[in-house]
Amino acid sequence: MATIHLEESTRAIPLAAACLKAAAPKHDIELKDFTLEHSARLIAEDLTSDESCGCIGFPIYLWNRSLALEVISAIRKIRPGVPIIAGGPDVTAAPQAFLDDSGIELVMQGEGEELINPVLDALEAGEPFPRIPGLSTADFFSPRSAFCKDINTLESPILSGSLDLSRNPGLLWELSRGCPFACDFCFESKGSGMVRVFDTERIRKELKVMREAGIQQVFVLDPTFNVNRDRVLSILGWIRELTPETYYYFEIRTEFLDEETAEAFASVPCTLQIGLQSSSPEVLKNINRNFDPDEFRAKTDLLGQAGVSFGVDLIYGLPGDTLSGFRDSIEYALSLEPNHLDLFPLAVLPGTALYDRRNDLDLKADSSDPYIVRETPDFSPEDLKSASELSEACDSLYNKNRGISWFSRVCYDLDMTAVDLVIKWKNLNESAVPQDILLKDFLRDVYEEAGQIRLYSVLEDLLGYLDILEELENGESSTIPGEHILLEDDLMLSLHSSCRVQELHLHPTVVTAGFPASSEELMVDSELFRTLFWLRDYELCVDLLSEEEEEIIGKLKGRKISYKDLKASYKGIDEFILSGILEAYIIAG
């Protein structure tokens, strides 16, 4: 079973193939992993290298369809007689189209665990494929997809060992199937509207295996993880108990958030992804979604108050939307202060209700992968291009430059809209020579242009502080010495590697408190504060330095100096050196 992943990453997990392997223990299924970086020829040669291989299968997704078709063509030239089968979301959405395009023996529609054994049994016995729901061949088309009513009868790919957890520190973790909503752009728009969940015993057992395997990141496959309040509180409690060091990614709906669930999310290392798609209730009605802007804001505020990291999704090119409306959506989304904002063009995917309505809505989109919309009655090709450029600029400015920490302050300081700031960044990047534009230089120019350069010093402190935090995030931590240190002449001294010196316009207590007031209120007329930052026992520590102490710190950085040499250059430094040793930013020995 060959899985072609988008790229090498912690999400490149052959979950679908492993589920089929777990469902067919009496058959010898080998899992092979590739990425879009691999050539069709290389993949085909690898898959045909074992002459005993009786069948080759592919899970087909939007991103790998084109390459998979090339691989199939190459396999036909190397081993013409080997049977090839395929399944997955893209095949299920348009089985006949994939049969026609690939010329393979069989496609599986729906949940493959229901189909894999009949298929492999027939191949092993040399018999024709059975004519059952979910299986289509060149001479038999199934009008229905395979559906498993009780998913708890399915073997777990994690517990069965079908999925090798030692090969990747990340994991795709399936907790449910189905969605109670029917958004027209999603595959679930034609689903049953029923959510089928895996039982608690399986979930707890899987968590224990994940802990033993040392899994670092888990991407939870559940489009509405928090739809059942009691269930989500239980699962988050088990995560706290069994895998407290693992980082989780959840998809949620704001409708089901309350204070208790927000606090529960805050108690585990995680990021939440929320599909907003548009801030226009009218546009969202066109894709079978309801939306109350005030309620949505109140719910996301609960996450902010609890300290939960969350991201928001927007889609441009939706039916009834315009470029101006998309800008309004960006403005609204950024006002929520998400940790990141992800923006996508509409994909009119086969198998969705929107695809069926595309002609009625006059949606002009790609007829094949990636199915991106190219024109609508309200979104011209030029407007879609502008939306794409705006999305790239937003990603560059807000996401890649940690905008959650400073973006709102800049807009407030300069009385500027979020979109106007993004457009300034976009225009600068378009006009600049091909080189990286420094964020600090850009923002200084924006403040100066707005006649508010005096306020920039506050932002400069904030950006400098964020740089230090980023540097220390993965750095080493110092430890308070466990024994008394005597200042003897031959004692060698050095600076701990986590130490950073920053000259601040604000007192460091204001900086470490997170800049709790507006820039105008924080403005002070004073000399710079020489501030030492370091990591001790994995906590950030700060101290103020005199000019002479800053000079001593500079001499100790990156080298060892004897106490004798230091005291020869600086008089009366005993107290500073002893304090530094006790505070664990100066290393003795």
C-alpha positions as CSV (number, residue, x, y, z in Angstrom):
1,M,0.0,0.0,0.0
2,A,1.7,3.2,-1.2
3,T,1.0,6.6,0.4
4,I,2.2,9.7,-1.4
5,H,2.5,12.5,1.2
6,L,2.5,16.2,0.5
7,E,6.0,16.5,2.0
8,E,8.2,15.1,4.8
9,S,6.6,16.3,8.0
10,T,5.2,15.2,11.4
11,R,1.8,14.9,9.5
12,A,3.2,12.5,6.9
13,I,1.5,9.5,8.5
14,P,0.1,6.6,6.4
15,L,-3.0,6.4,8.5
16,A,-5.5,5.2,5.8
17,A,-3.1,2.5,4.7
18,A,-2.5,1.4,8.3
19,C,-6.2,1.2,8.9
20,L,-6.5,-1.2,6.0
21,K,-3.6,-3.2,7.2
22,A,-5.2,-3.5,10.7
23,A,-8.5,-4.6,9.1
24,A,-6.9,-7.4,7.1
25,P,-4.5,-9.2,9.5
26,K,-4.6,-12.5,7.5
27,H,-3.2,-10.7,4.4
28,D,0.4,-9.5,4.2
29,I,0.1,-5.7,3.5
30,E,3.3,-3.7,3.4
31,L,3.2,0.1,3.8
32,K,5.3,2.3,1.6
33,D,5.8,6.1,2.0
34,F,6.7,8.6,-0.6
35,T,6.3,12.4,-1.1
36,L,5.6,14.7,-4.0
37,E,9.3,15.2,-4.2
38,H,9.8,11.7,-5.5
39,S,9.6,11.1,-9.2
40,A,6.9,8.8,-10.7
41,R,9.6,6.5,-12.1
42,L,11.4,6.1,-8.7
43,I,8.1,5.3,-7.0
44,A,7.1,2.8,-9.7
45,E,10.5,1.0,-9.6
46,D,10.3,0.8,-5.8
47,L,6.8,-0.6,-5.8
48,T,7.6,-3.2,-8.5
49,S,10.9,-4.3,-7.1
50,D,9.3,-7.2,-5.2
51,E,8.2,-9.8,-7.8
52,S,6.0,-11.6,-5.3
53,C,3.8,-8.5,-4.8
54,G,0.3,-9.5,-5.9
55,C,-1.3,-6.1,-5.8
56,I,-0.5,-2.4,-5.4
57,G,-2.9,0.0,-3.7
58,F,-3.0,3.9,-3.4
59,P,-4.9,6.1,-1.1
60,I,-5.8,9.1,-3.3
61,Y,-6.0,12.7,-2.0
62,L,-6.4,16.0,-3.7
63,W,-2.6,16.7,-3.5
64,N,-1.3,13.4,-4.8
65,R,-3.8,12.5,-7.6
66,S,-1.7,13.7,-10.5
67,L,1.5,12.0,-9.3
68,A,-0.4,8.8,-8.5
69,L,-1.7,8.7,-12.1
70,E,1.9,9.1,-13.4
71,V,3.1,6.3,-11.1
72,I,0.3,4.0,-12.2
73,S,1.2,4.7,-15.9
74,A,4.9,3.9,-15.1
75,I,4.0,0.7,-13.2
76,R,2.0,-0.5,-16.3
77,K,5.2,-0.3,-18.4
78,I,7.4,-2.1,-15.8
79,R,4.9,-4.8,-14.6
80,P,1.8,-4.7,-16.9
81,G,0.0,-7.6,-15.2
82,V,0.1,-6.4,-11.6
83,P,-3.4,-5.5,-10.3
84,I,-3.7,-1.9,-9.0
85,I,-6.5,-0.6,-6.7
86,A,-7.2,2.8,-5.3
87,G,-9.4,4.5,-2.7
88,G,-9.5,7.6,-0.5
89,P,-11.4,10.9,-0.5
90,D,-10.6,11.8,-4.1
91,V,-11.6,8.4,-5.5
92,T,-14.8,8.3,-3.4
93,A,-15.8,11.7,-4.6
94,A,-15.5,10.7,-8.3
95,P,-14.9,7.0,-8.7
96,Q,-15.8,6.7,-12.4
97,A,-13.5,9.6,-13.3
98,F,-10.6,7.9,-11.5
99,L,-11.3,4.6,-13.2
100,D,-11.4,6.4,-16.6
101,D,-8.2,8.4,-16.0
102,S,-6.1,5.6,-14.5
103,G,-7.4,2.4,-16.2
104,I,-6.8,0.4,-13.0
105,E,-8.7,-2.7,-12.1
106,L,-10.7,-1.5,-9.1
107,V,-11.6,1.6,-7.1
108,M,-12.9,1.5,-3.5
109,Q,-15.5,4.1,-2.5
110,G,-16.0,4.9,1.2
111,E,-14.6,3.2,4.2
112,G,-12.0,0.8,2.9
113,E,-12.0,-1.4,6.0
114,E,-15.3,-2.8,4.9
115,L,-13.9,-3.6,1.4
116,I,-10.2,-4.6,1.8
117,N,-10.8,-8.3,2.8
118,P,-13.2,-9.1,0.0
119,V,-10.8,-7.5,-2.5
120,L,-7.7,-9.3,-1.3
121,D,-9.6,-12.6,-0.8
122,A,-10.7,-12.4,-4.5
123,L,-7.2,-11.6,-5.7
124,E,-5.7,-14.5,-3.6
125,A,-8.2,-17.0,-5.0
126,G,-7.9,-15.7,-8.6
127,E,-11.6,-14.9,-8.7
128,P,-13.5,-11.8,-10.0
129,F,-13.9,-8.9,-7.6
130,P,-17.3,-9.2,-5.8
131,R,-20.1,-6.9,-6.9
132,I,-20.8,-5.2,-3.6
133,P,-21.5,-1.6,-2.5
134,G,-18.3,0.4,-2.6
135,L,-16.4,-1.6,-5.3
136,S,-16.4,-0.4,-8.9
137,T,-14.6,-1.9,-11.9
138,A,-14.6,-1.2,-15.6
139,D,-17.7,-3.4,-16.0
140,F,-19.5,-2.8,-12.7
141,F,-20.2,0.6,-11.1
142,S,-21.4,0.7,-7.5
143,P,-23.9,3.5,-6.9
144,R,-23.1,3.5,-3.1
145,S,-20.1,3.9,-0.9
146,A,-19.1,1.5,1.8
147,F,-20.2,2.6,5.2
148,C,-19.4,1.2,8.7
149,K,-22.2,1.7,11.1
150,D,-20.2,0.7,14.2
151,I,-16.7,2.0,13.9
152,N,-15.8,0.4,17.2
153,T,-15.7,-3.0,15.4
154,L,-12.7,-1.7,13.5
155,E,-9.2,-2.6,14.6
156,S,-7.0,0.3,15.8
157,P,-4.0,0.9,13.6
158,I,-2.2,2.1,16.8
159,L,-3.1,-0.8,19.1
160,S,-2.6,-3.4,16.4
161,G,0.9,-2.2,15.5
162,S,-0.1,-1.6,11.9
163,L,1.2,1.9,12.2
164,D,4.9,2.0,13.1
165,L,5.1,4.9,15.7
166,S,8.8,4.8,15.8
167,R,9.2,6.2,12.3
168,N,7.8,9.7,12.9
169,P,7.5,11.8,16.1
170,G,4.1,13.0,14.9
171,L,0.8,11.2,14.6
172,L,-2.6,11.5,13.0
173,W,-5.1,10.4,15.6
174,E,-8.6,9.6,14.6
175,L,-11.2,10.0,17.3
176,S,-14.4,10.1,15.2
177,R,-15.9,9.9,11.8
178,G,-18.6,12.1,10.4
179,C,-19.8,15.7,11.1
180,P,-23.1,17.1,12.4
181,F,-22.8,20.0,9.9
182,A,-23.1,20.0,6.2
183,C,-21.1,23.0,4.9
184,D,-21.4,23.0,1.1
185,F,-17.6,23.2,0.3
186,C,-16.8,20.2,2.4
187,F,-17.0,16.4,1.6
188,E,-19.2,16.1,4.7
189,S,-21.9,18.1,2.9
190,K,-23.3,14.9,1.6
191,G,-22.7,12.9,4.7
192,S,-25.2,11.4,7.0
193,G,-24.9,14.2,9.5
194,M,-24.1,11.6,12.1
195,V,-21.0,11.6,14.2
196,R,-19.6,8.1,15.0
197,V,-17.1,8.1,17.8
198,F,-14.5,5.6,19.0
199,D,-15.1,4.4,22.5
200,T,-13.3,5.6,25.6
201,E,-11.5,2.3,26.2
202,R,-9.8,2.5,22.8
203,I,-8.8,6.1,23.3
204,R,-7.2,5.5,26.7
205,K,-5.3,2.5,25.4
206,E,-4.1,4.5,22.4
207,L,-2.9,7.3,24.6
208,K,-0.8,4.9,26.6
209,V,0.8,3.5,23.5
210,M,1.5,7.1,22.3
211,R,3.2,7.9,25.6
212,E,5.4,4.8,25.4
213,A,6.3,5.6,21.8
214,G,7.3,9.2,22.8
215,I,5.0,10.9,20.3
216,Q,5.7,14.6,20.3
217,Q,2.9,16.0,18.2
218,V,-0.6,14.7,17.6
219,F,-3.0,16.0,14.9
220,V,-6.5,15.1,16.0
221,L,-8.8,14.0,13.1
222,D,-12.2,15.1,14.4
223,P,-13.7,18.1,12.5
224,T,-15.8,19.1,15.5
225,F,-13.8,17.8,18.4
226,N,-15.8,19.8,21.0
227,V,-19.3,19.0,19.8
228,N,-19.9,16.8,22.9
229,R,-18.9,18.8,26.0
230,D,-18.6,15.9,28.4
231,R,-16.6,13.8,26.0
232,V,-14.2,16.6,25.3
233,L,-13.6,17.3,29.0
234,S,-12.9,13.5,29.6
235,I,-10.5,13.2,26.7
236,L,-8.6,16.4,27.7
237,G,-8.4,15.0,31.2
238,W,-6.9,11.7,29.9
239,I,-4.4,13.7,27.8
240,R,-3.3,15.7,30.9
241,E,-2.9,12.4,32.8
242,L,-1.2,10.2,30.2
243,T,0.6,12.4,27.7
244,P,1.2,15.8,29.4
245,E,4.3,16.6,27.3
246,T,2.7,15.9,23.9
247,Y,1.5,18.8,21.8
248,Y,-2.0,18.5,20.2
249,Y,-3.8,20.2,17.3
250,F,-7.6,20.2,17.5
251,E,-10.3,21.4,15.1
252,I,-13.2,23.0,17.0
253,R,-16.5,24.9,16.6
254,T,-17.0,28.1,18.7
255,E,-20.7,27.3,19.2
256,F,-19.7,24.6,21.7
257,L,-17.2,26.6,23.7
258,D,-17.7,27.7,27.3
259,E,-15.5,28.8,30.2
260,E,-14.9,25.2,31.5
261,T,-13.9,23.8,28.1
262,A,-11.7,26.8,27.4
263,E,-9.9,26.2,30.7
264,A,-9.6,22.5,29.9
265,F,-7.9,23.3,26.6
266,A,-5.6,25.6,28.4
267,S,-4.5,22.8,30.7
268,V,-2.9,20.8,27.9
269,P,-0.2,21.8,25.3
270,C,-2.3,22.5,22.2
271,T,-3.4,24.7,19.4
272,L,-7.0,25.0,18.2
273,Q,-8.1,25.6,14.6
274,I,-11.4,27.3,14.0
275,G,-13.0,27.5,10.6
276,L,-14.5,31.0,10.3
277,Q,-14.3,31.1,6.4
278,S,-16.0,34.5,6.2
279,S,-17.2,37.2,8.5
280,S,-20.3,37.8,6.4
281,P,-23.5,36.0,7.6
282,E,-24.9,36.4,4.1
283,V,-22.0,34.8,2.4
284,L,-21.9,32.0,4.9
285,K,-25.6,31.2,4.3
286,N,-24.6,30.5,0.7
287,I,-22.6,27.6,1.9
288,N,-25.1,26.3,4.5
289,R,-23.4,27.9,7.5
290,N,-24.9,30.1,10.2
291,F,-22.8,32.9,11.8
292,D,-23.3,35.5,14.6
293,P,-20.2,37.9,14.7
294,D,-20.8,39.0,18.3
295,E,-21.2,35.4,19.6
296,F,-18.2,34.2,17.7
297,R,-16.1,37.0,19.2
298,A,-17.4,36.3,22.7
299,K,-16.5,32.6,22.3
300,T,-12.9,33.3,21.0
301,D,-12.5,35.8,23.8
302,L,-12.9,32.8,26.2
303,L,-9.8,31.2,24.6
304,G,-7.8,34.4,24.8
305,Q,-8.7,34.8,28.5
306,A,-7.7,31.2,29.2
307,G,-4.4,31.6,27.3
308,V,-5.2,29.0,24.6
309,S,-3.4,29.2,21.3
310,F,-5.8,29.3,18.4
311,G,-5.9,29.9,14.6
312,V,-8.6,31.0,12.3
313,D,-9.3,29.9,8.7
314,L,-10.7,32.2,5.9
315,I,-11.7,31.3,2.4
316,Y,-11.7,33.7,-0.5
317,G,-13.9,33.2,-3.6
318,L,-17.0,31.9,-1.8
319,P,-20.3,32.4,-3.6
320,G,-21.6,35.9,-3.0
321,D,-18.3,37.2,-1.6
322,T,-16.3,40.0,-3.0
323,L,-12.7,41.4,-2.7
324,S,-14.1,44.1,-0.4
325,G,-15.9,41.5,1.7
326,F,-12.8,39.4,1.9
327,R,-10.9,42.4,3.3
328,D,-13.6,42.9,5.9
329,S,-13.2,39.2,6.9
330,I,-9.5,39.7,7.3
331,E,-10.2,42.8,9.4
332,Y,-12.6,40.9,11.6
333,A,-10.4,37.8,11.9
334,L,-7.3,39.8,13.0
335,S,-9.4,41.8,15.5
336,L,-9.8,38.4,17.3
337,E,-6.0,38.3,17.8
338,P,-5.5,34.7,16.7
339,N,-2.1,33.1,17.0
340,H,-2.2,32.6,13.3
341,L,-4.6,33.3,10.4
342,D,-4.7,30.9,7.5
343,L,-6.2,32.0,4.2
344,F,-7.2,29.8,1.3
345,P,-8.8,30.1,-2.2
346,L,-12.0,28.2,-2.6
347,A,-11.6,24.7,-4.0
348,V,-14.7,23.4,-5.7
349,L,-14.2,19.8,-4.9
350,P,-16.0,16.9,-6.6
351,G,-18.2,15.1,-4.2
352,T,-19.4,18.3,-2.4
353,A,-22.7,20.0,-2.6
354,L,-21.0,23.1,-3.9
355,Y,-19.6,21.2,-6.8
356,D,-23.0,20.0,-7.8
357,R,-24.3,23.6,-7.6
358,R,-21.3,25.1,-9.4
359,N,-23.2,25.8,-12.7
360,D,-26.2,27.3,-11.0
361,L,-23.8,29.6,-9.0
362,D,-21.7,30.3,-12.1
363,L,-18.5,29.2,-10.4
364,K,-15.7,28.8,-12.9
365,A,-13.1,26.5,-11.4
366,D,-10.3,24.1,-12.4
367,S,-11.8,20.9,-13.8
368,S,-9.0,18.8,-12.1
369,D,-6.6,19.1,-9.2
370,P,-6.5,21.5,-7.5
371,Y,-10.1,22.5,-8.4
372,I,-9.4,26.2,-7.4
373,V,-12.1,28.8,-8.3
374,R,-10.9,31.1,-11.1
375,E,-14.0,33.4,-11.4
376,T,-17.4,34.0,-9.8
377,P,-20.1,36.6,-10.6
378,D,-18.8,38.7,-7.7
379,F,-15.1,37.9,-7.8
380,S,-13.2,38.6,-11.1
381,P,-10.0,36.9,-11.9
382,E,-8.2,40.1,-11.1
383,D,-9.9,40.3,-7.7
384,L,-9.0,36.7,-7.0
385,K,-5.4,37.5,-7.8
386,S,-5.5,40.5,-5.5
387,A,-7.0,38.3,-2.7
388,S,-4.2,35.8,-3.2
389,E,-1.5,38.5,-2.9
390,L,-3.2,39.9,0.2
391,S,-3.3,36.4,1.7
392,E,0.4,35.9,1.1
393,A,1.2,39.3,2.6
394,C,-0.9,38.5,5.6
395,D,0.8,35.2,6.1
396,S,4.2,36.8,5.8
397,L,3.5,39.8,8.1
398,Y,1.2,38.3,10.7
399,N,2.0,34.6,10.9
400,K,5.7,34.5,10.2
401,N,6.5,37.5,12.3
402,R,4.4,36.5,15.4
403,G,1.9,39.3,14.8
404,I,-0.2,38.2,17.8
405,S,2.3,39.9,20.0
406,W,2.5,43.3,18.4
407,F,0.0,43.7,15.5
408,S,-2.9,45.1,17.4
409,R,-0.6,47.6,19.2
410,V,0.7,49.0,16.0
411,C,-2.8,49.4,14.5
412,Y,-3.9,51.1,17.8
413,D,-0.9,53.4,17.9
414,L,-1.3,54.5,14.4
415,D,-5.1,54.5,14.1
416,M,-4.7,52.2,11.2
417,T,-6.8,49.3,10.0
418,A,-5.3,45.8,9.9
419,V,-5.7,45.4,6.2
420,D,-4.1,48.8,5.5
421,L,-1.0,47.6,7.5
422,V,-0.9,44.4,5.5
423,I,-1.2,46.3,2.2
424,K,1.7,48.5,3.2
425,W,3.8,45.4,3.8
426,K,2.7,43.9,0.5
427,N,3.5,47.0,-1.4
428,L,6.9,47.3,0.2
429,N,7.7,43.7,-0.7
430,E,6.6,44.2,-4.2
431,S,8.8,47.3,-4.7
432,A,11.9,46.1,-2.8
433,V,15.0,44.4,-4.3
434,P,14.9,40.6,-3.8
435,Q,16.1,40.4,-0.2
436,D,14.5,39.9,3.2
437,I,12.8,43.0,4.5
438,L,13.4,43.4,8.3
439,L,10.2,43.8,10.2
440,K,11.8,46.4,12.6
441,D,12.8,48.6,9.6
442,F,9.3,48.3,8.1
443,L,7.6,49.2,11.3
444,R,9.9,52.1,12.1
445,D,9.2,53.6,8.7
446,V,5.4,53.1,9.2
447,Y,5.6,54.9,12.6
448,E,7.7,57.7,11.1
449,E,5.3,58.1,8.1
450,A,2.4,58.4,10.5
451,G,4.2,61.0,12.6
452,Q,4.4,58.7,15.6
453,I,8.1,57.9,15.7
454,R,8.3,58.7,19.4
455,L,6.0,55.8,20.1
456,Y,8.2,53.4,18.2
457,S,10.6,53.0,21.2
458,V,7.9,51.1,23.0
459,L,7.4,48.7,20.1
460,E,11.2,48.4,19.7
461,D,11.4,47.1,23.2
462,L,8.6,44.6,22.6
463,L,10.2,43.3,19.4
464,G,13.5,43.0,21.1
465,Y,12.0,41.1,24.0
466,L,10.2,38.8,21.6
467,D,13.5,38.1,19.8
468,I,15.1,37.2,23.1
469,L,12.2,34.8,24.0
470,E,12.6,33.1,20.7
471,E,16.3,32.7,21.2
472,L,15.8,31.2,24.7
473,E,12.9,29.0,23.8
474,N,15.1,26.1,22.7
475,G,18.2,27.1,24.6
476,E,19.9,25.6,27.6
477,S,18.8,26.5,31.1
478,S,21.2,27.3,34.0
479,T,20.9,25.8,37.5
480,I,21.6,27.4,40.9
481,P,24.9,25.9,42.2
482,G,24.4,23.3,44.9
483,E,27.5,24.3,47.0
484,H,29.1,27.5,48.3
485,I,31.6,29.1,45.9
486,L,34.8,30.8,47.2
487,L,36.2,33.6,45.2
488,E,39.8,32.4,44.8
489,D,42.3,33.9,42.3
490,D,42.4,30.7,40.1
491,L,38.5,30.4,40.0
492,M,37.5,30.5,36.3
493,L,34.4,32.4,35.4
494,S,32.2,32.4,32.3
495,L,28.7,33.6,31.2
496,H,25.9,31.1,30.9
497,S,24.9,30.6,27.2
498,S,21.4,31.7,27.8
499,C,22.4,35.3,28.8
500,R,21.3,38.1,26.6
501,V,21.8,41.9,27.2
502,Q,19.2,44.3,25.8
503,E,19.0,48.1,26.2
504,L,15.3,48.9,26.9
505,H,13.4,52.2,26.9
506,L,11.0,50.8,29.5
507,H,11.7,49.2,32.9
508,P,12.1,45.4,32.5
509,T,9.2,44.8,34.9
510,V,6.9,46.5,32.4
511,V,8.4,44.4,29.5
512,T,8.1,41.1,31.3
513,A,4.5,42.0,32.3
514,G,3.6,42.0,28.6
515,F,3.3,45.7,28.0
516,P,-0.1,46.1,29.8
517,A,-0.9,49.6,28.7
518,S,-1.0,51.6,25.4
519,S,2.3,52.9,24.0
520,E,1.3,56.4,24.8
521,E,0.8,55.6,28.5
522,L,4.1,53.7,28.6
523,M,6.2,56.5,27.2
524,V,8.8,57.7,29.7
525,D,11.7,60.1,29.4
526,S,14.6,58.4,30.9
527,E,17.9,56.8,30.1
528,L,18.1,53.3,28.7
529,F,17.8,50.4,31.0
530,R,20.6,47.9,30.6
531,T,18.8,44.6,31.1
532,L,20.2,41.1,31.5
533,F,17.9,38.2,30.5
534,W,18.7,34.6,31.2
535,L,17.1,31.2,31.6
536,R,17.3,29.6,35.0
537,D,15.5,26.3,35.9
538,Y,13.6,26.9,32.6
539,E,12.2,30.3,33.9
540,L,13.1,33.7,32.4
541,C,15.0,35.9,34.8
542,V,15.9,39.6,34.4
543,D,18.3,42.0,36.2
544,L,19.4,45.6,35.7
545,L,23.0,46.2,35.0
546,S,25.3,49.3,35.6
547,E,27.5,50.4,32.8
548,E,30.5,48.6,34.4
549,E,28.5,45.4,35.0
550,E,27.4,45.4,31.4
551,E,31.1,45.6,30.4
552,I,32.0,42.7,32.7
553,I,29.2,40.6,31.2
554,G,30.6,41.4,27.8
555,K,34.1,40.2,28.8
556,L,32.7,36.9,30.1
557,K,30.6,36.1,27.1
558,G,32.0,33.2,25.1
559,R,35.2,32.8,27.1
560,K,36.5,31.9,30.5
561,I,38.4,34.5,32.6
562,S,40.0,34.0,36.0
563,Y,38.7,35.9,39.0
564,K,42.2,37.3,39.5
565,D,42.2,38.9,36.0
566,L,38.7,40.3,36.5
567,K,39.4,41.9,39.9
568,A,42.6,43.4,38.5
569,S,40.5,45.4,36.0
570,Y,37.5,46.1,38.1
571,K,37.6,47.1,41.7
572,G,34.9,46.0,44.2
573,I,33.3,43.4,42.0
574,D,33.0,40.7,44.6
575,E,29.3,41.3,45.3
576,F,28.4,41.3,41.6
577,I,30.3,38.1,40.8
578,L,28.9,36.3,43.9
579,S,25.4,37.4,43.0
580,G,25.9,36.3,39.4
581,I,27.0,32.9,40.5
582,L,24.1,32.5,43.0
583,E,21.7,33.7,40.4
584,A,23.2,31.2,37.9
585,Y,24.1,33.5,35.1
586,I,27.8,33.4,35.9
587,I,29.3,29.9,35.8
588,A,32.2,29.2,38.2
589,G,34.6,26.4,37.6
